[in-house]
């Protein structure tokens, strides 16, 4: 068998697993891998400005391609800087592999320079964290890492490689190697039949699509089932985009923050919920007694330990989302059965038409819902959006439309500030072969924008164009809102001078462009300008919109107690 440097073998495995882009920062302990990347070729590498940025880029790349993203760092603080990205990935079930260099093995227990036990540090936020101790095991460890990252509920893996191990030569022949088999989780058919029985017996059923529907590439199967049975569909925040929001069967989003009025209303009137690939997160459910009510719940999840974790369903089904939806549809067709719930579909349509929120504000300062009205009208259904945590996440969930899977990407559970700038780079690089002209838009807040602002340099250096839309209230807006029950407004105001930090000048400092908007009538022109500017410069472009400083999003403790802070139509 042929001999080669062990890191060359690792690069061959990465390529064979579908990796065409990696994000990282070289350092002394990881240089053997970088030498292999140079010598073997075939993987584009972007040098990041912070290792957390590398993990978020790999995350965005993975969310877009459905494959395993790769982030690379050296020893010591490089690995600890990756922990936030690993936590984000495991919280949202995103498959990435983080590779770290490590001090020589003979110095690991002697407090060698930058020798930290990153494997133990990373274990709580990974599906698997492992150190390569024998060079000959490296290709097999990487194969297993990709299998683990993809199989079942997806998630991140960390591989740590001591520099002396990384410099060895092993026997390896890429022609004789292949990815390990990823086992699928098939549904138990008696439970599929029982789920169909319950669904057909309901008078006001809802299908609830979580992020697992997108991860399983099951959106088409969800639509086929809904259209055959004529049952309304809701989505969770992570499931946004799994079902066309313009469909007459779309019933909105339920929640105590990111929700529509008609979504909560239709959920409260429902008598059965078939949840597929959803984890019943607390911002979705609110008070469990209200959410649970007297409704029948069927919970379908690929991870057995998720079922019953928040509350006990009437029926649990352990299955891959796509396989379950296909078997349920096949069972319905075998029976020639359809749900006789047209009156319920009509009722959902009535709620959708009447229980809305205003977006047509013309006041100054700009109100956030007006911004999302313009976003919905300017960008088409094929645009890729990324957004993170803050009031703008909630406004986005309430007002922004999504039509296709993987086009609305959000770090829903961990909520790290600064995710959007690096994630958008990962999204855009993921599209280089299949949709090179696709538009990517990051929607950010003024505070989180500066958390990973240094990654703008990566986008500028490597010609990665996308539009950044900033909702700037010069506040830690979500925390100010959360402070209201404490009767305080303390240390959340970040305004100074005229507009606080000059974000347009920050963009210019990185060789990019930006424009500030003060009035609602200027928003659309600025967005159109940004789209053209991004294309012509091949760099990120900012539209900074100064919004109302102390606006609140609708929210509440339970889905039947969401407070509206603006007048609503018909009220």
N, C-alpha and C positions, 0 to 999 in steps of 0.2 A: 504494500500500500504506500501511496505517496506520503512524503514528509513535508511539513510546512510549519511556519511559526504559528503558535496556538491562536494568536489574535487574528491571523489571516483566516484561520478556520472559522473563528467567530464571525468575521465579516461575511464569509460565504453563507453561514447560517442565516444571518440577518437578511441578506438579499433574497435567499430562498424563501424566507418567511414573509416576503412582500414589503420589506422596508426599502424605500427609495430616498428617504430624507431622514436625517437625524439632527438633533439640536443639542448643542453642548458647549462646554468650555474646557479647553485643554489645560492640563497641569502635569507636573512631573510624574506622578504615579500612574497616570492613564496614557502616557505617551506611546507605549507599545500598541495600544488600540488605534491611536491616531496614525501611527506609521502604517498599520494594516489598512486603514481606510484610504490612505494615499496610494499604497502599492496595489491593492486589489481593485479599487475603484468601484463605480456603480452606485454609490450612495452619496447624494449631495449632503453636505454638512453646513449648518449655519452656526457661527460663533455667537453665542448669547452674551449678554452683559451681566447676567445673574442666573445661577443654576435653577432657581425657582421658575424663572422665565422659560428655561428649557423644558421643564416638566409641563408647564401650561401649553407650550407650543406642541409638544408631543400629544398632549390631551386633545387640543383642537384638531390636530391631524387625525387622530384616531376617531374622534366623533364624526369626522367628515367621511373618512374612507371606510370605517368599520373594521380596519385592521389594527394591529398592535403598534402603537407609537413608541419611539425610542428617544430617551434623553441620556446625555453622557456628562459625567463630572469626574473630578479627580478625588483625592482623599480628603479626609477631615471635614472642613466646613462646606465643601461642595456637596457632600452627602446630606449634611444636616440642613443645608439650604433647600434640598429637594423634598423635605418632609411635607411641607404644605401642599406641594403638587401631588404627592402620593396620597395624602389624605383626601384631597379633592377628587382624585381618580377613584379611590375605593368608595367614597361616599356616593358617587354617581355611577358606579359600575363601568368605568372606562378602562379598557385594557392598554396599559403602557408598561414598558420595561425600562427601568432606570439602571444604568451601568455606572458603577463608581470604581475608581482606582483606590488602591490601598497601599500602605507602607509595606516594606519587606516582611515576610513572615517571621523572621528572627527578631524583629523589633516590635511585634504586636503586643508583647507583654512587658516591654521595657520603656513604655511611654515615648515611643519614637515620634518624630515630628509628624503631625497631622494623622496620627494613628488613633482612630476612634472606632468603637465597635458599632458601626453603622447598621449591621445586620440586626442587632438587638434593638437599636433605636427605631428601625423601620418596621419591625414585626407587627406592631399594632395597627399600622396603616397600609399593610400589603397583604396580598393573598399568600405570598411566599417571599421570604428574604433569605439569601443564601450567599455564602462566600465560597469561591472556587479554591479548593485546597490542593488539588492535583490537576496539573495541566491537561492530562488526558480526558478529564471529565468535562472540560469547558464546553465542547460542542453539544454534549448531551444535556448539560445544565441549561444551556440556552434553548435547546429544543423543548425541554420540559417547561421552561419559563414561558415560552409562547403558548404551549398547550394550556398551562394553568391560567394564564392571563385571559384566554379565550373561552375556556370551558365553563359550563354552568353560568353562574352569575359572574360576568367579566370583572376584571380588576387589575391592579398594578402588581408588579414584581420588581424586586431590587436584587441585582447581582453585583457582588463586591469581588474585585480581583486584585490580589496582592501583586505588586509590580514584578517581583522575582518570578512568580508563576506566569505572568503575562509575557515574559521574555523567553519562554521555553519553546522547544520544537516538539511536535507530536505527529503521529501518523494519522492522516485524515484525507479522504478522497471525496470531494463534494459530489461527484457523479454517483456515489453509492449512498447518498444521504437523502432524506426527505422529512417534511414535517411530521410530527407525531399525530396520530389520530385523535380528533376531538370528539369525545362521546356526546351524543345528543340525549336529551331527557324527553322521552316519549310519554304522553299521557296514558293513564290507566283508563281503558275504554269504559268500564262501568261508571266511572266518575264523569266521563264526558257525557254519557247518556243521561246520568242523573242531573248534570248541569242543564242539559237541554230540557228535561222534564220541568225543572224549576223555572227556566226562562219562559217556556211556553205557557206555564200556568199563571204567570204574572200579568197584571193588568197595566202596570206602569213601569216597565223595565228600562234600565239604562245599561249600556256597555261603558265601562270606564277603562280608558287606555293609559297606562303609565309608560315610563321611559323604557321598560322592558320590551314593549311593542316595537320601538324604534331599534333597539339593540338587536332584536331578533329578525330585523328586516321583515316585519309582519304587517306593515301598514296596508299593503294591498289585500292581505287576507282579512284584516279588520274591516276594510271597506266592503269587501265581497260579502262577508257575513252580515254586516249591518244592512246592506242594500237588499240582500235576499230575505232576511227576516223582517226588515222594515222596523228596526229598533233604534232609538236615538243613541247618540254617542257623546260622552264627555271625555275630556282629557285631564290629566294632571299637569302640573307645570313642566315636569320632565317629559311628559308625553305630548307636549305641544308640538304640532306639526305632523303627528301621526295620523290625523284625520283632517280633511279639508274643512276649514272653518266657514266656507261659503256653502257647504252642503246643507240641504234642508233637514238632514238628520243630525246636524251638529247641535249639541245641547249645552255648549259652553264649558266653563270650568268652575268647579266648586272649591271653596276655600275661605279662610278667614282673612286672607290678604290678596293673593293673586286669584281673583275670581270675577265673574260677571254676576250682576244681580239676577239675570235670568238663569244662570248656571246654578246658583244656590237655590233659587225658587224651584226649579225643575227637580233638583236632587231631593229637596224636602218633600216634594209630592210623589216621588218614586216609591215603589214597593219592592223592587229588587235591583240589586247592583251586581253585575258581573265584572269584577275587576281583574284585568289581565296585566301582569308585569308592573304592578303598583305596590308601593310599600306602606301606604296610609301614613304619610308623613304628617307631623303635627300642624304644619301651616295649611295643609289640605283639610284635615279633619276638624280642627278646633276641638271643642268639648266632645269627647267620645260618646257620651250619652245622647247628645243631640244628633250627632252624625250617624250613630248606629240606629237609634230609634227602633221602630218595629220592622225595618226593612230586612229582607232576606239578602244575605251576602254570599257570593261565590268568589273565592279568592284563588287565582291562578298565578303561580310563580315558579320560576325555575329553581329557586333555592328553597328547599323544604323548611328550613328553620325560619323563614319569613312568615309562613302561614301560622296565624294565631299569635304572632308577636305583639301586635297592637291590640287586637280584640279577636275573639273566636268567631270565625265565619260559620255559616250554616253548612258550607261545603268547601273543602280545600282540594285543589288539584295541583300536583307537582308536575310541571311540564314546561318545555320550551314554548314560548308564546305563539310562534308561527305554527308549530305542530298542533297545538291545542285548537287554535282557531280553524285550521283546516279540517281537523277531525270533527269539530262541532258543526261546521257547515256541511260536511259530508253526511253526518248523522241526520241533520235536518232534511237534506235532500232525499236521503233514503226513505225517510218517513213521509216525504211530501208535505212537511210541516212548515208553516209560517206563523209568526206571532200575530194574533188578531188584536192589534193595538193602534189602529189608525187614529182613533179618538185621542189617544195619548200623544201620538206624533203631532197631531193638530194642536193640542194643548201646549206642547213644547214650543211649537212655532209661534203661538200667541204670546207666550212668555218672552220669547226671543225678540219679538217685535215691539213689545211694550216696556219691558223692564231693562232699560238701557241707561247709559250715563252720557252726559254731554261731552262733546269734543270740539264744538264750534266756537270756542271762546275767542274774542277779539281784544281782550283787555291787555294792558301793559302793567306790570311785567307779564311775560308769556306764561300761560297755564300749561302744565305738562301734558294734559290730554290733547291739547291742540297740536303739540309736537308729534304725537303718535298718529293723529289724523293725517298729517302731512306725510309721515313715513309710509303709512299704508297706501297713500295715493301716488307717491313718487316711485317707490320700489316695487318690482314685480314679484311674482310668486317663486321665482328661481333664485332670489337673492339669499345669501347666507348671512344670518345675523348671529352675533355673539353678545351676550350681556351677563352681568354678574349680580352683585348684591347691593341693595339700597332701595330708596323709594322708587328709583327708575325701574328696578326689577319688578316691583309691584305694579306700577303704572303700565309697564310693558305687558305683563300677564293679563291685565285688565283690558287694555286697548289695542295692542298690536295683534295683527292677524298673522296666522301661519297656515300654510297650505300643504307643505310636503315635509317628509321626514328629513332630519339632519340639517334643515335650513334654519331652525331656531334653536340655538345652542346656548345653554345656560348652566352655570355651576350652581345647581339647585340646593344641595345639601350642606356642603362645607361653606360656601359663600365667601371665598377669599377676595379681598379687595385687590384690584389691579389685574385680575385674570384676563380681561378683554384684550389688552394690547398684545400680549404674547399669544393668546389663543387665536386671535385673528390671523396672526402670521402663520400659525400651524394650519388653519383652515385654508388660507390662500395657497400655501405650498402643497396641500393635499389635492388641490384642484388643477395642478400644473399640467397634468397629462390628459385629464378627462374634460375639464371645463376651464381652460386657461383664461377665458374672458369673463368668467362668473364674477359678479360683484359680491364683495364681502363688506359688511358694515358692523362696526363695534359701537354699541350704545353704552356710554359710561357716565359716571358722576364725577364731579369736580375733585372730590377727595380721593376716591379710588384711582383716578387717572394717574396720580403721581406715585402710586405704590410701585408700579413697574414701568414707569415712563421711560427708563433707560433703554427698554427694548425697542423703542422707536429707532434707535441707531441700527438695530439689526434689520428692520424693515427698509431703512434708507440704504444701508450698505448692499443689501441683496435685491433691491428693487422689488419690494413686495407692496403693491398698491392696495389700499382699502380706505374706506370712509369711516371716520370717527365722529359720532354725534354725542356731544356732551350736554347733559342737562345740569346747568350750574346754578345752584342756589346759595353757594358760599356757606354751606352748613354741612354738618354731619346729619343730614336730613332724617334718616331713619332713626338715629339715636335721639335726635331732638323729639321726634314723634313718640318714641318709646318712653321718653322722659315725662310726658304729659301726666300720667297717673301719679308720678312722684312730685307733681307740682314744682317742676324745676326746668330750667333752661340753662344749664351750667356746662361750660367748657365744650360746647358743640358749635359755636359760632366761629367760623374761620375767616370772616371778612376782615380786610384791611385795605387801606388806600381806597381807590375808586371801585375797582372790581376784584380786589384781592390778587392772587397770582395771575400773571399775564400768560395764560395758556397758549395764546397765539404765538407769543415770542418763544415759548418753550418749543413749540413745533418748529419754528424757524431756526432755533439753535441746533436742531437735529437735521436740518436740511429739508424740512417738510413745510407744508403750507397750512394756513388756518384762517378762519374768519369768525368774528363775533357777531351774534344776532341779538337785537334788543326788542324787536317788535314781531308779532305773529305773522304779519304780512311779508316779512323778510325770509321766513323759514324756508319756503319752497325754493326760492331763487338760490338760497345758500346751499341747499341740498343738491340742486342740479349743478351748481358750480363745482361743488366738491366731487361729484361723480366724474365730471370732465377733467378736473384737475388731477385726480388720482390716476386716471388713464394716461394723461399726457406726461405726468412726471414719474409714473411708476413708483410712487411713494404714498405713505399715509397722508390724509388730508383731514383737518379738524373743522367741524362746524360747532362752535361753542354757543349755546343758546342760554341766555340769562333768564331763568325762570323765577316765578314767585318764590320768595325766600322761605316763607313758613307755611307752605301748603301741606296738607295732610292727605294721605291716601285712605280710601275706605278700608276699614279694618274693624275687627271685633273679636271677642273671646269664643264665639260659636257661629256656625253658619247661619243661624236664625237671628243673629244679633250683630250684624255688620253695620257699623255707623257710617253714614254718608256725610261728607264734609262740604259737599257742593250741592246746590239744588239739582234734583233729578227730573227728567221729563215726566209729566203727568202727576207730579207731587203737588 
